[in-house]
């Protein structure tokens, strides 16, 4: 009986050691999973700052640089560096150059859902050259939980060549509105 008891005791000790090891491994994995989920949740609460070149929606000919924050929280110390600098032309070109310098040095605050816009000039003048118009964009910012992951990408103004430069909407809606007003007018 004594040998059987000893064997059972050894088996129970080994099983206990194995269970303790598995419990520890599970606890470590759970801690890592919780930490990862907390980090993802924190990142989702950070600002999402972006910069883009877009066609003017109202008249269709001008190109604008837009900087916005699509995230749920404010962004501070927003720095947008564009290399080489975007081309500008027209009457507001000097103001745009000043704005680009301000962006490279950093703007202090960008609210959630906000957009800032600067005119680059007329698209046909900016895109007339067949030369490369590739620009490297780097955006950094600070959110409520510290620095936001930097965003870097290439922006090619040549992608705008041959695109249609028409404003939003069309005259069909204007014609229909005039017809409706005319139908309500008294007939002579």
Secondary structure, 3 states (H helix, E strand, C coil): CHHHHHHHHHHHHHHHHHHHHHHHHHHHHHHHHHHHHHHHHHHHCCCCEEEEEEECCCCCCEEEEEEEECCCCCEEEEEEEEECCCCCCCCCHHHHHHHHHHHHHCEEEECCCCEEEEEEEEHHHHCCCCCCCEEEEEEEEEECCEECCCEEEEEEHHHHCCCCCCCCCCHHHHHHHHHHHHHHCCCC
